[in-house]
């Protein structure tokens, strides 16, 4: 293997805001020299710039393990991720975090993992593991753990909960940054949250909220995932705050990752007229400085982590290099798949239709109305509605005509009563879908038009100990996820195709949601307002109490 490599290109210096024709000499995985050939002039050569970084992502949401995520991401010029493994930590605890770290080491990609701060996210759900302050300190002391992951328990921060503050203090003592998660928090409460030492937030869904937090020196990570999409609301902040903005996907399904990654956000931002150097600062530079990442920034002596793109408008990636080695070229990944030994935590037993029935004498109606979750496309937040239920023989059933469908959560860790509620905006006219990906505790969540279909979808998940399923009277599909019920042990491109097929099937039932499975997976996430369903019951995210 050659230790030296010469690359002629249009050299993009983000720091100096210049583009020069240059020749870069790569030696032993580092940038040995940068020779400027033509000052302030470009040529027909490709443009060379630092690799893209996803500043906050749950690898598990891609339904593939880290090594497969890397295979898919490098094609789009991504060289590193700031990865919160709290999904698998909620299922398998510290062993789950260690699984992610060990698998990630088997490929040439730069994963920077955090110590999950909120496992479980709340005490109002059943999870597979608990990470207390002592466990978090243990993780933070590992060299592979670079920060304290998103502190979702913002009420605990504001009230200075002892366990919460111990976790934050542990990170601060070890000089590791603390990530935030405080949707809708404004004013004095936002100031108090930030003053606790929390430095970022990826949950802002309005520009006004982000500006509030920026005033108190918090950095804003603009999220554009498969379900939560905040790019349009926040991207203009780059014009005035280029040093305080980063990009992330947070949760990205495999088909979406095959289509594009952070490079697509760069393309969209430049198309809006935002200065390309400000865009690239958010995509490539700010994450390295904020998280103290060992990722090269295209300077002499840096690790040779960079991409070659066709232009600075479309950002179509020609080649991706990590540590001086070519890992992707012309849309093809050069990273090889590795063997995976799955880990899991799954004890659910098959259910029947009778477990899913909702009778009028088992619910409390307010003015003869039922509280209902209103799902919003492109958002994790939900609205709380009150509707007149459809009742047949003292049983409340799905009202397909008015798009009020039954949603249930089944405890995957032990036998327990099924939690039941109703949801609007899924749009199904028949059938049901189910998933063992149900943030953050990852019990089984399902929704559909009738109990027979819902039970069938759930039992498919139970049969394979994890996956996403879609069924109607005549057909069924499942994408199996044997790694913690969250990820596949197969080729990432194969899983992306399988996901695309099951997504099409769900949409053929009538759903108009851009990502029905991703939306469903967040309906049990209690820390996002305003109303959600855990395995213990319907929950009000504003009062933080069960309904």
C-alpha angles and dihedrals in degrees: 000000000000117000094196128063130174118206122187111199148133097281113219112205105192093184094053094034091230137127117204135169103250147157119233121202114208117198129174092347096309137094102259098181144350114211116194109218101175122016117228092349131114131205139193089279120111119266117254119209139154116285120267121257129206101217097200126016140149101218089198091068090066085065090231131095120254095266091055092043088057091051090056098039100051090063087068095047098262111146101169144019135201096221129195109200094192093121094065090035089061089055104035106012121214091347088062093053090048090050090056093048095048094046091048092056091064096072137053099255133105112245118178110192129198132212107252108243100192114046103172100025089213139357090242096083140049117253135179096239146010127221111198126189091274091053091048091051089051090054095043090056091060113099090225091060111081106174146003108269125236113316098222094170094083092155086058090051093049091048091043093236107200097231093046093049092049090058093049093046091050090057093046092050090052090047092241120141123248120226122214138219114184113141113198095000110147143167121358093357091055089048092051091048092051093045088060086072101268109143110181142036129193096176102079110125099177132049090231092058091048092049090052090056095042089057088062091051097258117146118233122221111203109221127208111167136150093277108011112059118178100149097103093048096049112025095093088068087078090074094065104020107038093147094053102048131087134172128237143165098208093186120018126172118223097252090053091049090053089055097050148308136200090338089069091056089052090052092050094046094051090047087060090059097256113151109266093226091056090049093050092046088060094043100043115009112036096058091053093053097041097047095031092237124185091232123129119246098198097267127130109276094022125124107270097250108145148120135227114218133185094236143337094259107056097021091210103178117234098175138000123203128191119185088350095303124117108242101167136020134179094348096314126111117228093193111107125225116252131210115266129205105202123225122199147168110206128142106153118137126215115279133210133222089256090065089063103050120118116203125195092239091059097059136060113232121201110217086342090303130122124223108244134189112237109205116210121209112240094013137090092206117088133201125236114232134179117214138169105258125230106245127192119178092341091309123116109223138178113288099214095176092059094035095244104140134177118259124189139182121209121198107241096190101057141358110279140143115288116252112228136191141137133261136196130212101034086111099205117157093186142004131018144255130216137185141187086206099089114147126267110352094029100221114154114283121190139168136181153127102280139017094244092058094042092051091047092052092048094048091053088057091048092048092058096034093238143009145098120282139189124191145167132171094286107029146029138191132188134183103205118222107189096167102089089321085283109080140037125237091215139087112302095227091052090052091047090055092046090050092049090054095050090044089055090050092052091049091048086064088066106271114147094189115120090227113014095178094047091048091049091050091061097050089090095049101112097184091068114076146270116019130346140160124240127181086265098053150285111326135203108218093196099054091028090227136115116264 
